[in-house]
Amino acid sequence: MTVTSPGRDTDAGAPARVDDLTARVEAVRLLVEAGTGVLPEQRLDPARDLVERAGQRLALSRDHTVVALAGATGGGKSSLFNCLARNDLSPVGVRRPTTSQAYACVWGGAGTGLLDWLKVPAGHRHAARGAGHGRDQQPLRGLVLVDLPDIDSVHQAHQVEVDRLLALVDVMVWVADPQKYADALLHERYLRRYARHQGVTVVVLNQADRLAPADTARCLADLRRLLAEDGMPEVPVLATSAAPAGQPPAAHLPAEHPAAEQPSAALAAEPDAGVAALRAVLATAVAGRQAWLHRLGADLDRTGTDLADLAGDPVPAPAGTGRDELVAALAAATGVDVVAQAAAGSYARQAHLALGSPVLRLWRRRRRDPLARLRLDGPDRPLILPPPARTQPAAAALAARTVAAQAGTGLPEPWRGAVATAVQDRLGELPAALDRAIAGTDLGVGRPRWWWRLVGGWQWLLTLCVAAGVGWLAVRLILIGLGAPAQAAPTGAGQPVPALLLVGGLAGAAVTTALVGPAIAAGTRRAHARARARLLDAVGGVADALLLVPVQDLLSRYARVRESITRLRREW
């Protein structure tokens, strides 16, 4: 919307613009959500306020256009307000701030929700004289005109109220007199701040009746120059006189201004051509019923520009870069190889106890399980690992910082710092988390294999054979020593059965041990590899949860911020 082009804004494109505006507001909401906790709050607060303000404005009347008259003390702002309303509604002052609270005048009734949202006091709300009935008032039907407190008030509360209302209104009309139109406060604090809102801004040089026509033309030219320096070269500038009596000189308007192009009965009714031109500008804005769209659009454009430096162009490196090196460093610092070796030793001990000769089992059972020495043989027992080499913790910390540095490559501040901080803050949590992960890992060495029972039973059978042969021979030797008659031992295959049991049992045990030895060795290697793989997975899970997932989350949030800013900076 531009306040200088009558007829340009119609309802034809309003639905599409509302949809676009809603999408851009959603982009700001996502930006605030993604940036919270990383971006400075003082940078996000205006965007957060904009989201809230836009949602409220979208829910209020779209048939009304809120126009604010803003200016310094003595500029005739309240007089112009009364002149437009054709009634003495706002008190007029010259030497001191008179308007301490906003006054509002509504054309066409209703607008109560907007006035409540603007927080205009109930006693300061008025209806324009003849609003909705007189022919000269009909073009302004739907206008909500607000007279703001003075921008140069010595009362801080007045300035706060001005800033609050300027953030809510749809159109801003800046009123200045010939003495203060170049005031630094007006230009540096306000006009430059709203440079992106020139499509919903009008500047009025009031009290032009105090100047000769040539002086008025010079003041208007100088004012346009100042506005161009403020970044508002296309803002319409009107010369008005809101004097209650007398016939002031004609205003000097831009040739392209609608008041110069389309005189009407409303203009003829005005005592001053400049006021009539301003009334025509307001009528154009009201008729278009899209000023609020363009105001919010300008707010969104400014927000996108203000936050553009928080998202750079380079695409950051993927968060997975350096993960293998990080997991390897953490595994070394945590003693994964020590635990894997203990798991292999525990497997070998169990295999020998299950597959070895019962006699040898008694000897091997005296040796403590390697996992028991690390207190990994039962639940809820504190893990005991040998201290890592002095360089291993430092290598783990270096690997973590390397991941942060690689992930932060190309990120602007404060994102790069947030990535580094996310890693640094969690380094202290790693030792306890890794110990818990290792202690809770199923190493796969506690379950006996089905064939162990078969071989173990065979070993027991061989041992019984040897025991039977030795017992039989011992009894015969005892009987012979005592001189008792001894019967001949039964034979088999031409050999005494006791001898066959003894020799066969010993030979069978030796062969069985020789055969299961390679199987135990192979199983031990597999147990070591299996335990190490599971431990590395556990270490990787800790690395992901404490370091890589937070980094990836930050990168995803950064991507959402960049996307939101890109959508915001798309001009209408």
Buried (B, 14 or more C-beta within 10 A) or exposed (E): BBBBBBEEBEEEEBEEBBEBBBEBBBBBBBBBBBBEEBBEEEBBEBBBBBBEBBEEBBEBBBEBBBBBBBBBBBBBBBBBBBBBBBBEBBEBBEEEBBBEBBBBBBBBEEBEEBBEBBEBEEEBBBBBEBBBEBEBBBBBBBBBBBBBBBBBBEEEEBBEBBBEBBEBBBBBBBBBBBEBBBBEEBBEBBBBBBBBBBBBBBBBBBBBBBBEEEEBEEBBEEBBEBBEEBBBEEBBBBBBBBBEEEEBBBBBBBEEBBBBEEBBEBBEBBBBBBBBBBBBBBBBBBBBBBBBBBBBBBBBBBBBBBBBEBBBEEEBBEBBBBBEBBBBBBBBBBBBBBBBBBBBBBBBBBBBBBBBBBEBBEEBEEEEBBBBEBBBBEEEEEBEBEEBEEEBBEBBBBBBBBBBBBBBBBBBEBBBBBBBBBBBEBBEEBBEBBBEBBBEBEBBBEEEBEEBEEBBEBBEEBBEBBBBBBEBBEEBEEEEEEEEEEEEBEEEEEEBBBBBBBBBBBEBBEEBBEEBBEBBEEBBEEBBEBBBEBBBEBBBBBBBBBBBEBBBEBBEBBBBBBBBBEBBBEEB
